[in-house]
Amino acid sequence: MPKVVRTSRVMIRSFTENGTPWRGPSLALRRVTARSAVFAAWRARSASSVTYAFSCFSVSMRESTASTTSRGETFFRAMAAARSAADIQQRSLLFMVAAIVCCVAMAAVAFGIFDHVDRSDEPIGVLYEQRLKLVEAAEAAGFRTYHVAEHHATRLGMAPSPGIFLAAVAQRTRRIRFGPLVYLLPLYTPLRLIEEIAMLDQMSGGRLELGVGRGISPYELAYCGVDFLEAPAMYAEALEVILAGLRGGRLTHRGRYYRYLDVPIELTPVQRPHPPLWQGVTSPEGAATAAARGVNIVGTAPNARMKEVVDRYFEAVAVQPGGSAPMVGIQRHVFVAETDAEAIAVARVAYKSWYDSLVSLWRQFNTVPVRFAESLEGALAIDAAIVGSPATVRAEVERHLAATGCNYFVGRFIYGNLGFEQASRSLALWNSEVMSKLVHAEGGDRPQRLARANPARAPR
């Protein structure tokens, strides 16, 4: 047996045994990250690289979970350690760094909520109040981030101005981070959005997460006067202007779609040079582009596809010194009930209602996108939904995370015609029986570990 293979097996066993002093992610998650590191070092055909990768990894993980060291600090410490290994075997360095980046980023799985704010039978004002109560409950439970969608001319989104809704979120909460996922950049003038982003970040004390995109519906863009074929170029130029403007000073830009001449920027965000960036990504190519810019990503693709996305992302990841470790998320419909049968019965109806809202504009023009499952059963088959009892959901979430290598799980906890009480009960079961046990899989001090995994949990 080649020495590198023997070394790999020994390191996997030593790292993934339940008796290891390192705690945090569950055994299954640690096992998959360990194998990722071994594979990277094996590519270099170096047993010493395997040993070194794991020594760097183990030390970093113990520090990140046993102290107040931030994930960003741990990330850069591990990167520096990996670079110092160049004299072991130069050609192994790239693979070692990629593996350590992946593993360090998975040191603590974080949880978020994604919300379309779909229309329900409730009056719109009541709907908004219910959503704000949902965010308050998410903050109390320790969710890291609340993400809200932007849609127009459809029942799918009753928050067509995400900034206004998020301003209310900022005032109702103190710790949870929040942001659009995404702002549809072709629908904004960049200067106007620069000022809105800065306001939200200032109003919240630096809690804004900035999701940007061009939109998935040609009909929504067309209703707003934007040519879908022009949207990618408009998006790219708008993002360039926005990032420049958020740095402050004076803004000058001469482009195809936008022109600014020596505009004074008086309002800048708390987070410098700008709030963390997010994009929705479903392809390896998109992941590479986002990674090169240090942009966090969330995807809805099936697990096998998301694994390709994650692998490509960490091959190309670029993080600025002083920043946070990159976050790579999966997004799934979630519903938790006392039993599998009850959960499926409720979620089946809610999912169909959500799907009908999603494709309503497409249907008006006799075109329906095939990438979305029409039924809950179809969604379960393509890894788009996780539904069941707490035990079932917990096992499925762990399976999805292990299969994809993601370090961030984003759940859609209220969708379609789910009533507020139904969604609240599902979220309560998730909080008490799923999330807390995933973050705190092996005992210890639950509140402190949950706080380290999700900064929103930190004491007031």
N, C-alpha and C positions, 0 to 999 in steps of 0.2 A: 504494500500500500504506500503510495507517495507520502512523503513526510508532511506536505502541506495538508493533505486530507486528514491524516491522523491528528495533526495539531488542531485543525478546524473542529473535528468532532469533540476533542477534549474541551476546547474553549466553549463550544455550544453547551455541553453538559454542565460545565462549571458556572456558566452564566445564567442558565435557565432553571437550575434546581431551586425548589421552593426554599431551601435553607439559606440561600444567598442573603447576605445582609442588605443588599440593595432592594428597595421597595419602590412601588409606584404603579406603572402599568401592569396588567395581569400577566400571568405566565405565558399565555398564548402570544401576547403582543411582544413580550421580551424575546420569545423564541424566534419570531419572524424577523425582528430587528437584528438579532444576533446572526441569523443566517444571511441577512443582507450584507452585514459587515464581512463575514467570512467569504461570501461570493466575490466581493470586491477585491479582497486581498488575494483570493485564489486566482483571480484574473492575472495577477502579477506573478503567479507561480512562486510565491515566497512564504515559507512557513514563518519566518521572522516577522513578516508583515502582518500575518494573522495575529501573532502574539502581541505585537505592538499596537495594532488597531484595537484589540480588546482591552489592553491595559489603559490606553488613552480613554476609551469608551467607559470602562468601569469606573475609573477615577472621576471622570466628568459627571457620570450619572449619580454617583454617591454624593458628590458635592451639590448637584442641582436639587437633590431630594432631601438631603440631610442638613441643608443650611438655607440661608436667605439668598443665595446666589441666584440671579435671574437667569432665565433661559438664554437671553442674549449674551450675558457674560460667560456662561458655560459654553455656549456655541463657539465664541472666539477663543476661549482657552483651549478647547479641543482642536480647533483649527491650527492654532499656534503649535500645539504639541505634534500634530500630524506633519506640519511643515518641517519641524526639527528632525523628523525621521528620514529626511532625504538621503542621508548618508547610508541608510540601511539598504535601500534599493531605489534609485532615482525613478525608475519607470513605474514603481508601485504607488508613488505619491498621489497621483490624481485619483486613483481608485480608493485609496485609504481616506482621502479627504471627503470624497463623495459619500463613502459609507458612514463616516463619523458625522457628517452633516445630517444625513438621514436619521441616524440613531439619536443624536442629541435632540433634534427637533421633535422626536417622539417621546422624549423623557416624560412629558406630562400631556396626556390627551385633554384637550379643552373642548367645551361644548357651547354651541350657539343655537339661536333660533332664527329661522327665515320665515317671513310673513308676507304674503301677497296682499293682505288686508282685503280678501275677497268679499264681495257683497253678500249679505245674509238677509233674512227676513226681518231683521231688526231695523229700526230707524237709523239713518247714517250716524247721527249724533251718539246714539247708544252704542253702535258698533265701535266708534272711536274710543269711547270710554272703556268698553270691554277690552279692547286691545291694550290700552294703557295699563289696565289692571293686570293683564297678562304679562306685560313687561316688568311690572313691579314684582310679580310672583317669580319671574325668571331671575331677577336680581337677588331676591331673598334666597333662592335655591343655589346660587353660585354660577349661573351661566356667565360665560365670558362676554358674549356679544349678541345684540339683537339686530338683525338685518331686515330691511324692508325693501320691497320691490317698487319699481315705477312702471305703471301701465296707464294707457289712455284709451278712452272710448270702449271700455269693456268691463264687464262685471268682475273680471279677474283682479282688478286693482282699484280700491277706493282711496288710495293715497297717491293721486297723480302728481302731487307736489310733496315729495318725500321730505324736503327740508322743513316744511311747516309742521308735518307730523312729528318729525324728529326733534323739533324745538320743544314740543310738548313732552316728549320722552325725556329730554334733558332736564326739564323742570320737575318731573315726577320721580326721578332716580338720582342716585348719588355715586354709584360705583360701576354699574354695568356699562360696557362700551356699546356703541350703536353706530349704524350708518346705512346708507343706501346700498343696495346690491341689485341693481346699480343705478347711478345717475345715467340717463340716456344723453350722452354729451352732444349729439347732433341737434338736440332740441333746445340747447341753451346758447346764449352768448357767453363766451368764456369769462369776460370781466364780471358779469353779473354772478356767475357761479363761483368765481374766486372769492367774492365778498360773502356769499352765503356760506361757503365752506368755512371760512375764517370765523364768521359769526357763530356757527354751530360749535366749533371747537372751543371758542372762547366761552360761550354760554355753559358748556359742559365741563369746563376745567381740563380740556385736552382728552376727551373720551371718544372723539369721532374716528370712525373707520371709513375710509373713502373708497367706495366701490364705483368703478367706471365701466361703461360699455357703450355699444352702439344700438342695442335693441335686437330682439329676435323676430319681431312682427313687422313685415313690410307695410301692413295695413295701418298699424298705429302710427308709423312714421309718415305715411302718406297723408293721413288725416291731419297731421301737424305740418304738412307742406314740405316734407323732406323726402327726396328721392332715395329709395333703399339702396340703389347702386352707388350713390354718392356717400352714403353713411360711413363706410369704413375710412375713407379719406378725411371726411369731416371730423370723425372721432379722433383720428391720429393727430390732426392739427390742433383740435381743441385741447387735447390732453397736453400737448407740448406747451400751449399758451398758459393753461391752468397751472401746471407745475412751475413754470417760470414766474407767474404772478404771485403764487403763494410764498415765494421766497422774499417778497417785499421789494422795496426800492422803487424803481420806475420800470414800467413795462413798455417795451417796443417790440412789435411783431408785424411783419409784412408777409402774409401768406395768401393762399388761393381763396380761402373762405373768410379769414379774419384779419383785420388790420388795426393796430394800435400804435400810437406815436407818443412816446415819453409820458405814459399815464402814471401819475403818482399812486402807489399802492399804500394806503394808510392803514388798512386792516389786515393783519396776518394771523395765522393760527397759533395756538399754544405749542403744538407739536412741530418741531423744526426738522427738516425744511418744510414738511407737510405731513398731514395725517397718514397712517399706513394705507397703502394702496391695495385694492382687491379687484380681481377680475373673475368672471365665470369662464371656465375652460373645460373643454371636453375632448381635446385632441393633444397628442404629444407635441405637435408643432406649436400649438398655442401655449403649451406649458413651457417650452423652451424660450419663447419670446418673453413671457411673463417672468421667468426665472432670471433671465439676463438683466432685467430691470429691478429685481428684488421685490416683485409684486406678489402678494399672497394670492392663492387661488382657491376656488371652490368648484367642484364638478358634480354633475348629476348622472354621469355615465355608469354603465354596469361595472361591477368590481374588476373584471378582467381588463376592461378598457382603462379604468382609473389607475390600475397598477402600471400600465404603460405610461400614462400621464405623469404619475408620481415619479417613476424611474427617470423619465426624460427631464422632469423639473429639477431633480437633485443632481443630475449630470451638469446642468447649466446654471445652477443657482448662483446668484451674486448678492451678497448682503453687505451693507455699508457698516464699517466699524462703529460701534456704539448702538447699533440697531438691534432689533429683536431677531431671534431665530425665525426663519420663514415658516408660515403656516400653510398647510395644504389640506383642504377639507373635502369631505363628501357631504352631499345634501340628500336627505331621504324624507319621504312622508312617514310620519310616526303616529301610531295610536296604541295606547296601552289600556287594557281593561283587566278585570279580575281573571278572565279566562280567555283562551284563544278564540273560542266560538263567539263570545260576546264582542271581542275586539274586531274580528273579521266582519261580523254582521253590521256593526256601526260604520266601520271604515269603508266598507264596500259602497255604501250609499254616499258617504261624504266624498270619496275619491271620484265617483262618477259625476257628482255635482261640480267638483273642481275641474275635471277634464272638460266638461261641457262649457264652462266659462273660458277655459284656456283656448279652445278651438273655435269659439263662437264667431270671431271675425273671419277666420279661414273658411268656415262653413258658408258664410254669406257669399263667398266668392268661389264656392265649390272646390276648395283645396284644403286638405287636412294634412298636417305634418305627420309623418309616420313614426317619428322618433319618440313619440309619447304614447304610453300604453293607454288603451281605452278603458280598461277595467282594473280593479284592484288585483285580481289574479294575474293579469298581465304585468302590472307594476311589480308584484312580488317576484315574478319570473325573471325580470331584468334588473333586479336589485334596486328598484326605485322606491320601494316601501318596506317598512319594518312594522309589523302589526302582530299583536298577541298579548299574552299574559306577561307580567314583569320578567319571569324567568326566560320566556321565549325571546322577548325583546332584548334582554341583556345579552343572551347568547348570540343573537343576530347582530347586534351592534359590534360586539367583539369580533365576530367573524368578518364583518365588513371592514373594520379597521385593520385587522390582520391581513386580509386578502389584498387590500389596496396600499397599505403602508402610510395612510394618512394620519395626521396628528390632530385633526380637528373634525368633529362631527357636528353637522348642522341639521337640526330637525325641523320639519314643518309640522308643528303641533296643532295648528288650527287651520282648517282649509275646507273649501266647499261649503256644505250646509251643516257642518259640525256646530252644535250649539255651544255657547260659552261655558255652560256647566259641564257638558261632556268633555270639552277640551281642557277645562280646569282640572277635572278628575283625572284625566289621562296624564296631564302634566304633573299632578301630585304623585301619582304612582311612579312616573318616571323619576322624579326627584328622590323619592324615598327608597325605591326598590331597584332602580337601574343605574342612574348616574352616580349616586354616592358609592355604589358597590364597584362600579367600573373604575372610578378614580382611586378608590380606597380598597383595591381588590385583596390586599393581604394584611389587613389590620393596621394597628398603629394609631396615630392621632389624626382622626378623620378631619376635623375642622381645619387644622393647619395644612394638611396635605391637599385638601380641596382648595384652600386659599392659594397655595403655590401653583396648582394646576390651572386655576381660574382666578386672575387678579381681582375680579369683581367680588370675590369672597372675602377680601381683606377687611379687617375690622374698620368701622367708621373712625 
